[in-house]
Amino acid sequence: MHTRTLFWLPAVLIPAVLFGAVSDFIGSWDLVPQKSTPISFYQTLSLEMQCKGDQLTLIQKWGSRARDRFQDTLRLTANGKKHTVALQHQVAPGTIFLGLANIPGGSRKMSAIWNKEATKLTVTEQVEVSTSQGKAELNTVHTYQVSPLEQLMTYSIQRDTRDPKASPVYMLKRSGTRQACFMRLEDDWTLEGKLAEKAFLHSMQGLANSDGPHLYFIYPEKWDFRYSPGFFDFLHKERCYSFTELKTAEQVLAAFRDHVSGYVVWDKNVRTSLIVAFTVAGLEKAAVVSEELIPMVEKAGLKPVADFRGRFTGQSDVQIYRWAKKQYWNRCSRDYIVWLGGEHGNVMKPGVADWGIVKKAFFNDLSARVTDVEEYQLADSLLSEMKPYSFVFGWHSYKKDLEEQWVKQTSSHALRVEGLHSLPNMSFSSQVKATPGFVFKNNHQLKPGQSYKPEKRVYIACIQTDGIGLGAWTQPGRGELPYAWEVGMNYIDLAPAMLEYFYSQATPNDYFIGALGGAGYAYPKAIPPKFLPGMIELAYGLMKRLDLNVFEIMDYSEGVMVEGNSDLTRQVVTAFYDGMPDAIGFANGYTQSHTFAVKDKRPLISYDYYLAPDAADDQVVADLEELAGLNKIRPYFLLMHVRQSSSIKRVKSILDRLSPQFKVVPLDVFLKLAGEEPTFKERFLDR
């Protein structure tokens, strides 16, 4: 290893007022290769800075291979004075492949100085070198700057003989930070297959991430939320994470053994016992295992904290959950509760389990169907003890009840749903902050001061519902036409970097709207009147922070489509107008709905069309043309909901086939035009 000590001089005493800023530089720093200029030969760089008394020490370590490592140690006073430093080697790391050589017995002149705020350190270097034509002088400026909030350092090297645009810039992070493990999950969630392993892994993820973001899962291609690979890349490239891949359950246990206090055994003959086991995992810091995994965890020195084998044999779900409530409810969170529903039978997809474990949530999949009297009543008793406006994570059971029944029940307690049961990596992403200074900026198309007057034609705008993390966001075609997307607004607090990921990817044609019915998923007609203004106020505050000015409402508390009534009362509509004074308009419904209103040129427009995923494209074109024929007054404003399973390529191919009377416009322009000349009939749900 080549080692050079550049110089050691009495250091200038750093004023106490500046030492706090200087301390941000102190410590060890590692290269972030994905954010740095590639390093030839040495490949990597690390840096150590120390300040002890009046002495500042800079140590650069280039390379990781024993025979090629190069260490540069510099001790200096940061007062700007120039010092002559003897050269000890023929070439410097930054010019290793250039035809330059240090002159034997030569020296370099160096100085170092902090800026006034001690937020930047500048080191200058002058050295005479040999070239093929003789001698030349290199003048180099080394600049070190730290972002304290990010714990990142930028190190740049600029020579006056080199194009500044080609000067190397290195990003370094504080040693030991932003390091995590990841695992790729295969697509088997069956009881007879890999569910037992998946349950163990999700419990380990929750425990591993209890004190920081340490374990991330990349989900299979067909997973509901398709962004886990893309967000992984974002974490690596933009948030400077370094990841180590784990491939087996044993490796996961070995890596995070110190996060686990014991294990809980679930009974593979009683599926519901697994849901109860996740509650125990959060309360007892226990890994969740089935019988065949016991040898693995005992080999690691873990002891059982609960064993459900045979404990619930022959019992109904309501009996099991009553027992679980008696045993564990008093210790569980009143801010978070988890419905681990979705698929039933021999399949379970516990994507949200890690998050529930971190939050010490009570897990269940109780029915919200009122005719399931005992389960409904037990669910109601749990929900009644939650704090108003608290969170219900997960999803209802596809076997037991309907989405609208479940959200009606949660809304009746002024709670907000964040689905689904397959929501991935929340225990990880909840702990990754957005980039300091990142602005959540929407792509507004309305131009201030410009007048908008609709033409005599059919205006159509598209909204993809079911949330931005689902559906077409990652599919081809995004950006090819104006498109509106629901934003999970609570993630600005719950997982800010995840929202940054979506906002930073948005094209000018991607427009974000607030959703859905409240500060989260809620049915405003079912929210007790005394809580509705507070729910709207929470939602409006989130909209402001996310630069949203359109809000979407969906209320299936009275059923859906033919059998139900998705319209809104005048009282509910008035509450939204009053509670969101800067909103330029509102969308309503999921399939077609029939509530329309306008106030101060701010329209509330219900969907006139639902683009079903299984509808033939020819029929969709005919449907839209038929609607235009039935609504003869021009302008006609046709709001279309696109189910998340339709790609934008498909939507565009349909819209391209419409007659020239149609015009596709951005949603904010659509609402502005509709507010200027509302041709719809105002209509509310009468009570």
N, C-alpha and C positions, 0 to 999 in steps of 0.2 A: 504494500500500500504506500502511495506517495503522500507525504505529509509536509506541509509548509506552515510555519508560523510567520505571519507577515510582520507584525510589530506589536510592541507592548509599551505603552506610554502612560504616564499619570493621567487618569481620566478627570474630565471636568465634572464637578458635582452637579447633578441634575436637580433643579429647584423642586422642592416638595410639591408645589402646585402642579408640576408637570409629571411627577413620578407616576401618578395614577394612569396617565395616558401611556407612558413608556411601559408600564407593567403589562399592557395589552400585547406587547411584543414578546415578552419573556416566556420561554419554554421551548418545546420541541415542535417542529412543523414538518409535515410530510407532503410530498408532491400530490397534486390532483391531476393525473395525466390527461384525463378527458377535457380539462379546461386549460391546458398548458401547451406551449410550443413543444413539439417533439424534441427529445434530447438524443442526439446522435452518440453512439458508442456507449455512453454511461447509462442511458435509458431513464435514469431516475435521479432524484435529488432530495435531500432532506436538509433541514436547517435547524440550528439551535441558537437561541439568543439568551444571554444572561446579563443581568445588571446587578452587581454586588458592590454596594458602597459607591465609589466613584469610578468603577471599572465596567466597561461594556465589552462583552465577548460575543463574537459572531463566528459560528462554526458551520461551514458548508461541507456536506458529504455527498459526493457525486458517485453514482454507481452502487451496485449491490453485490457484484461478484468479487470474491476476495482478491483475485489477481489484478482487477481493474479499478478498485476503489481509489478515490482521490479525495483527500480531506484538506480543506483550507481553513485555518484557524486565524482569526483576526481579533486582536485586542486593541482598543483605541479609546481616545477621548473624542467626544462628539462636539468639538468646538470650532470646526472649520479650518483649523491649522493644518498646513501641508507637512507631511513627514516623508522622509526618504526611507524606502523599505527594500532590503536586499531581495533579489530574485533567487529562488532555490531550485527551479526546474525550468526546462526548456519551453514548455507550452502550457497554456491555461485551458481549463475545461471548455470554455466557450468558443475556442478557436482551434480545437484539436485537429480538424481536418483541413484547415487553411494552411497555405504554404507560408507560415509565420513561425518564427522561433525567437525566444528570448535570448538576449545577448549574454553570453557567459560572463559572470561577474557583474552583470548589470543590476539596475534597481528600478523601482517604480515609485512615483510620488502619489501619495494618497491623502485624502481628507474625508472627514465624516461630520455630519451635522444634522440635528433634529430641526424640523420646522418649528415655528413659533408655538404651535399647539402640541408638539411632540406626537403627532399622528403620522408622521412620515420621516423616515431616515434616509438620507442621501449620502452615498459614498462615491467619491470621485477617484479616478485612477488614471495616471499618465505613465506610459511605458514606451520605450523605444524598442522596436523589434527588427529582426532581419527578414527581408523579403528576397525574392530571386533577383531583384534589381538593386539591392542595397539595403538601406535602412528607411524605416518609416515610423511615425509616431501614432500610437493608439491612445485616444482619449475616450474613456468609458465612464458612464454614470450608472451606478447601481442604485435602484430605488426600491425601498421596502415600505409598503403601506398595509395597515391592518383594518379590517372591518370587525370591530368588537362584537357587534350583534351576531355576526355570522361566524366568528371564530375562523376567519379566512385571511390569509395574507397574500398580497400580490407582490411579486418580485420581478422587476424588469431590468434588462441590461441594454443600454443604448450607447453605441459608439458613433462618434461624429463622422466616421468614414462609411457608415452603413445607412441604407434607406430606413428611416424611422418606422415605416410601415412593416418592415421585415425584422424589426428588433424583437428578440425573444421575450416572452412574458410568461411567467410561471405562476400558477395558483397553488398555494399550499394551505392545508388545513391543520389545525392543532392535532398533534399526535394522539391517537386513540379515540378520536371523534369520528362520527359518521361512518362507522364500520358496522356492518350487519351481516347476517346470514340469510340465505334464501333457499327455497326448495320448490321444485316443480311438482305439482300435484297431478296424478293421473286421474282419468275420468271414470272412477268406479266408486259408487257411494251406496252399495248394497250391503245388506246384513250378511249375506253369505259370501260377499267379496271383501272389499277393502274398507268398509265403513269403520270397523274397529280401529284400524290404523289411522284413518282420517280423524276420528274422534280424539284419539290420543294426540295427534299432531296439533289439532286446533286447541286443545287444552294446553299443550306446551307453548303454543304461540301466545296465548293469553298470559301465561305465567312469565314467559321470557320477556314479553313487552311490558311487564308491570312497572319497570323502572327505566324504560327507554325503548326506542325503536330498534329491536335486535333481530327479529325474525319475520321475514316477508315470504308470502306464498305467491307463486305464479300459477294461476288457475288454468284449466284446460280451455280449449278454443270455444266449446259450446256452453261455457258458464254464462249465467244470466248477465253478469257485469263483465263486459269484454275488455275493460281497460287495465287489468292487472299487469299485462306485459308492457303496455305503453307507459303506465305510471312508474313501473320499475325502471325503464329507460330514462324517464324524466328524473327520478331520484338519483340515478347514476350520473347522468350528463349535466343536469342543471343544479341539483342540490348536493352534488359532490360526495355521494355515498360510495363506499367501497364494499362490495359484496363477496362473500365466500359461499359457494354452493354446498349444501348438505343433501345427501341422497337417500338416507335411511332414517328410520325412526330411532335406531340406536345412536346415530350420529347427533340427532337433535337432542336426545336425552343427555348425551355426554357433554354437548356444548352448553346446555343450560341446566345442568343438574343442580347448581347452587340456587336456582330460582324455585325449586320444588321442595315441599315439606313432607309429602307423602303421596299416596295414591288412593283413588276411589274406584271400586269395581262395579260395573254395570252388568245387568243380566241380559244376555243376547236373546233369551226367550221372552223378555218383557221390554219391548222397544222403549216405552215411556221411562224406564229406569235410567236410560242414557240421558234423557232431558233433565231428570233430577240430578244426575251425576255432575252435569255442568254447573248447577247451582253450588254443589259441594266444592267443585274445583275452585271457584272464585273465593269462597269463604275460608277454605282450608289450605289454599295453595297446593292443591292436589292434582296430579296427573290422572286423566281419565283412561281406564284400561278395561278391557274385557279379560276373561279368564286366561286366554292363551298368551296375553302380554304380561302376566304377573311375573314370570321368571325374569323378564328383561328389566323391570323396574326394581325387583328385589336384588338383582345382581348389582344394581347401582346404589343399593343401600337404603331404598325407600321402604317405609312401613305403611300398612293400610290405615286410612282414617275412616273409611266406610266401605261396607261390602253389601251390595244389593242382590247378590245371587240368592234366589229363592225368597227374598223379602217381600216381593209383590206378586208372587204367583197367584193367579186366579182373581186378582183385584182389577177393578175398573180404573180408568184414568182419573175419575173424580176422587176415588178413594186414595189413589197414590198421591195426587196433588194435595188433598186435605192433610195427609200425613206430612208431606213435604212442607206445607205451610206451617204446620204446628212445629216442625223441627227447625226450620231455617228462616222463615219470613221475617222475624224480628231483627235478624242480622243483615237483611238485604237492603239494597238501596231503595230510596223513595223517589229518586230522580230518574232511574232507568229500570225498565222491566223488559224481558225478552220473551216473545212468542216464537218458539222454535217449531214453526209449522211448515207450510209448503207441502212437498211430497210426503206421502204417508206409506204405510205398508212396509215393504222391505227396503225402502230408500229413505235416506235422510241426507240433507245437504246443510250441514251446520256452519255455513260461512261466517255467520255473525257471532258464533260461540266465543271466539277469542275476546271480542269486545265486551260481551256480557260478563265474562270472567273477570276482566280488568275492572269493570264497574260494580262487581259483586251484586249482579242482578239476579232476580228470581226468574228461572226458566220454566216455561209451560207451553202447552198448545191447547188450552181449554177452548171449548166451543162458545161462540157468540150467538148461536142460534137459540132464540128464546124458548123453543120447544124442547131443547136439551136443558131442562130446568136446572138440574143440579150443577152441571158444568157452567152454565151461564151465570148462576148465582155466585159460584165460587170465583169466577173471573171478575164479576162485578165487585165482589168484596175486596179483591186484590187491587183493582183499579181505583176503588174509592179511597184507598189509603195512600195513593200516590199524590205527590204535590201537584197542584194545578199547573198546567203547561209543561209538565215533565214529559219524558220521552218513552215511547213504546217502540222498541226496535224489534226487527224480525218480520214475521208475516203469519197470517192465519193459516190454519190447516186446510188444505184442499179437500180433505175427506170430510171434515166435520161441519163446516159452515161456508159462508160466502164473504168475499171481501167487503161488500157493502154492510153486511151485518156486523162484522168485526169493527170496522172503522166507525160505524154508528155508535157502537158501545164505547169505544175509546173516546170518541168525541163528546159523548154525554158526560164524561168526567173532565172535559177541557184538557185532554192530553193530545200530544202530537205524534203521529206515526212516522217513523223513518224505516222504510223497508229496503230490501227484502230480507228473508232468512239467509239468503246467499250473499249478503253484503260482505265484500272481502277486505281483509287486512285493516280493519278499523283500529285495532289496538296499535298497529304500526303507524298508519297515516295520521292518526289523531295527535301524534307527538312530533310531527314534522311541520314546522312553521313555514308560512309563505316567505318568500325572499323579502328582506327588509326593504321598504320603499315600493314594493310591488303595488300597483294600482289596479283594482278590479274595474276595468273599463269596458263598457258595453259598446256594441257597434250600432250606435244610433244613426238612422238615415235621415231623420228630420233635421232640416237646416233652420237655425234660429232666424227669425225675421222674414222667412220666405212664406208667401201665401200659398195655400193648397186648395185647389178647386177641382172636384172630381169631374171626369168626363162622363158621357152617357154610355157606359159600358159595364161589364161585369168584372169586379175586382175580386181576386182570390188571394188568400194568405194561408200559409201552412204552419201548423204547430205540431211538432212531435212531442207527444206526452209520454208519460211513464218514466220521466227522469233522464237527465243528461248522461248518466253513466250506463244507461241501457241502450240497446238498439243501434241506430245507424251512425252514431258519432265516429266510430272507428272504421266504417265501411266506405268503399269508394263513392265518390260523387259529392262529398261535402264541400260546399263553397260554390257549387255550380248554379244554385238558385237561392233566392232569399228563403231562409228557414228559421223558425223560432224554436227554442229549446227550453224545457223546464229546468230550472236550477234548484237543486237541493240546498236551499238557502242556509240551513243550519250548519252546513259544513264550513262556513267561514269561521266558525268557532270550533267545530268538532274535528275538521280535517282541512285546514286552510291551504296546505300545499296541494291537496288534491283538486281544490277549486282553481288554484293557480294553474295547474296542469291544463284544465279545460279552457280557462280564459286565455292562456298564452297560445293555445292551439287554434283559437277561433279565427276564421276567415272574415273578411268584411261582410259576407252574406250570413254569418251566424249571429243570431240575435237572441239574447237571453231574457227570459221572463220569470217573474216570481211565481211560486207554486207551493202547495196546492190546497186551497181552501182556508189555509191558516199559516201559522209559523211552522210548517211541516204539513203532513197530510191529515186533513180534518174536514168534517162536514159541518159547515156553519149553522145549518138548520138544527143540528143535533147538539151543538154547544149550548150550555145553559146561557140564557141572555145576559146574566151578570158577568160571565166570563168572555163573551164574544168581543167586546171592545178591547179587552186586554190582549186577546189572541191576535186581533187585527193590528194592534199597536206593535206587538212583537214582530209580526210579519213585515210591517211597513219599515221598522227600524232595520231589519235585515236587507230589505230592498234598497234602502238608501246606501248602505255600506257596499252593496254589490252593483250599484249603478243601474238598477232596474226601474223601469217606469210603467210596466204592464204587469198585471196580476191575473192569474188564472184560478178560477173557482170550479170545483166539481163537488156535487152533493148528491150522493145516492142513498141518503138516509131513508128515503121513501121508495127505494127500489130502483130498477133500471129499465130503460127502454120501454117496451110495450107494457110490461106489468107494473112499472113504477112511475115515479115523477121526479125528474131531475131539475125541475124549475126552482127558482128562488123567490122568496117572498119580498115584498117591497121593503120590509123592515131589514132584512139581511142586506139587500142591495144598498139601502141608505147607509147602513153601518160601514160598508166598504167605501162608499163615496166620502163619507165623513172622516173615516179613519185613514184614508190614503189620499190626501188632498192634492198631491203632485202626480198621482198616477194619470197617465194620458188615456187609459182605457182598461177594460177588463174583458177576459174571455171566460166563457162558461160552458161546462158540460164535458162529455167524453164522446159518446155517440151524439146524435142530434138532440138539441134541447131547444127551449122555446121562450126563454127569458130575454127580453131586450129592453134597454133603457139608454137614456142619454141625459147628462147633466153638465152644464157649462161646456158643451161640445166634447165631453168625455163619454164615449159610448161604452156600454156593456153589451157585447155581442155573443150570442150562443153559437155553437157549432151548427152549421147547416148540413155538414157532411162528415161522415166517418169513413176513412179509407181502410177497409178491413183487409187483413193480410191475405185472406183466401179469395177475395173478389177478383173476378176476371178483369183484366185491364180494359177490354172492350166495353164491359158493363159499367166500369167506373166512368169512362169517357161519356157513355150514354147517360149515366146518372147526372153528371155535372151539367151536361147540355140540357137535360130535362128540367133541372132546377132553374137554370137560366130562363127557360121558356115559361115556367110557372110563375117566376118572379119577374114580371114584365117591366116594372118601373126601373129606369136607369138614372143614376147608378144603382147597381145591386151589389151588396157586399156579402160574399160567400166565404165564410170561415171554415177551413177544413182541418180536421184532426187526422194526423197520420199515426197509425199504430207503430210502435217502435220496431217491429219486425220487418217493415218495408224499408228498403234502401232508398237513398235519395236518387240514385240512378233510375229506379222504378218510378218514383214520383215524377221526376222530370220527363221521362218518356211519356207518361200519361198527360201531363200538362202541355207538352209540345203538340199533342194531337187535338187540343181544343180549338174551337173556331176563333176567328180574329176578334170577336167581341170580348174575349177574356183577356185580362191583364194580371199577371202575377206580380205582386208588390210586397215589399218588406212589411212586417206586421205593424210597426209604428206608423208607417205611411198609410197603411190600410185603415187604422183606427182614426188617424187624423182626418182622412178624407170622409170617413163615415160620420165623424163628429161634425164636419162642416155641412154635410147634406144627408142626414139620416133618412133613409127611405124605408127602414123597417118600422113595424108597428110596436110601440111600447107595450110590454106585456109582463105581468108578474103572476106568481102563484097566489091565488086568492085564498084567504083563510076565513 
